[in-house]
Amino acid sequence: MKTGDDDWDDEVYDELLDALEQKGLTESDEIELDWKEEDLPERFPKLWERFEDNPLGEF
């Protein structure tokens, strides 16, 4: 829920991580993108159609 308070709260963040861990989910620093550019049209057809020639969306 949005409270209007934009300050970072370590205690709330720690509570969130504890709750996720209790559900069997853990934080991970490892993100592996194991696809090649030629795979993108098949994996993400709508995004590819929109941004294929300009992947950063610069118009």
C-alpha positions in Angstrom: 0.0 0.0 0.0 1.3 3.4 -0.9 1.7 5.5 2.2 3.2 8.6 0.7 6.4 8.0 2.7 9.3 7.7 0.2 12.0 7.1 2.9 13.8 3.7 2.8 13.0 1.6 5.9 15.6 -1.1 6.6 13.3 -2.7 9.2 10.4 -3.1 6.7 12.8 -4.4 4.1 14.2 -7.0 6.5 10.6 -8.0 7.4 9.9 -8.5 3.7 13.0 -10.7 3.3 12.0 -12.8 6.3 8.5 -13.3 5.0 9.8 -14.3 1.6 12.3 -16.7 3.2 9.5 -18.3 5.2 7.7 -19.0 1.9 10.8 -20.6 0.5 11.9 -17.6 -1.6 15.3 -16.1 -1.2 17.1 -13.1 -2.6 19.6 -13.7 -5.3 22.3 -11.6 -6.7 22.8 -13.9 -9.7 20.7 -13.1 -12.7 21.5 -15.2 -15.7 20.3 -14.2 -19.1 20.9 -17.3 -21.2 19.4 -16.3 -24.5 20.9 -14.8 -27.6 19.6 -11.8 -29.6 18.3 -14.1 -32.3 16.1 -15.8 -29.6 14.4 -12.5 -28.7 11.7 -12.3 -31.5 10.4 -15.7 -30.5 10.6 -15.2 -26.7 9.2 -11.7 -26.7 7.3 -11.1 -30.0 5.3 -8.0 -28.9 8.4 -6.3 -27.5 10.4 -7.3 -30.5 7.8 -5.9 -32.8 7.8 -2.6 -30.9 11.5 -2.1 -30.3 13.4 -4.4 -32.8 15.2 -1.5 -34.6 15.5 0.7 -31.5 15.9 -1.4 -28.3 16.3 1.6 -26.0 13.0 3.1 -27.2 14.7 6.3 -28.5 12.5 8.0 -31.1 
